[in-house]
Amino acid sequence: MTPGDLYRTCRVSAHRLETLQHYEVANDVERQQAFHAGHPLPPPRQQKRDDLKLISELRKAGREIGRVHLVVKPLSEYVRYELAVYAENVAAGEKILIADKTADERLTQMNQDFAVFDGGTPEASLILFRYDATGRLDTYEHVSDRTIVKSYWTQYQRAAKLAVPLETFVLTSP
C-alpha cells in the first residue's frame, strides 16, 4: 500500500506528523525562491494540486484530515515557506497544527515522520516515512500491526494536544 492509496481509501481519518525542518520536494524550487524573494507564489505543481483536490474530496466525504508539524525556533527558511503554503491545505480542509518541538520534553523525543490512517479504529494502519540527510523521501513502510499503530496514534494525539492551529502559531511567532 502506498501513502496515496491509504489517503484515498481511509474511512475515518488521515493524520500526519512531520518532524523535519527541511524537506526536499521535487519541482518546488521556483515557489520557494518566489516566497523568499517576497514575490507572489507561482501556482502549485500538479502533484500538490492533486493532493489539495484529494483533501477537499475526503473532507466533503466526512473524513478528518490533519497534520502536526513540530518546528524548532528560530524557524528555518524552509519552515517559514512551508507555513505560508500550508494555507493552501487549510483552504482545502486540512487541519494544520504547529508545535515548537523544544517547548515540551515529550515533543523533543519525536523524530519519526509518519501518517496514521483511521487511527483509533480496528482498521487503523500506519506509514513510516524515512528521509535522507537532505530531507528527500528515501523510503516508506506500511505497518498494520495494531500495537505499533496504536503507539504512533497515541504519539500523534499527544503532539496534537501540545500544538496550536497554524493561524495561531503564525500570529504569535516572530
JOMO-V726670 format. One record per helix or strand. SS is the DSSP state (hx for helix, st for strand). FROM is the first residue (numbers start at 1). LEN is the number of residues. Records with the same first field share a line. If there is no record, write none. Layout:
# JOMO-V726670
SS=FROM-LEN  FROM-LEN
This chain:
# JOMO-V726670
hx=3-7  29-8  46-15  77-16  101-3  105-4  146-16  166-7
st=13-6  64-8  95-6  113-5  125-7  137-7  164-2
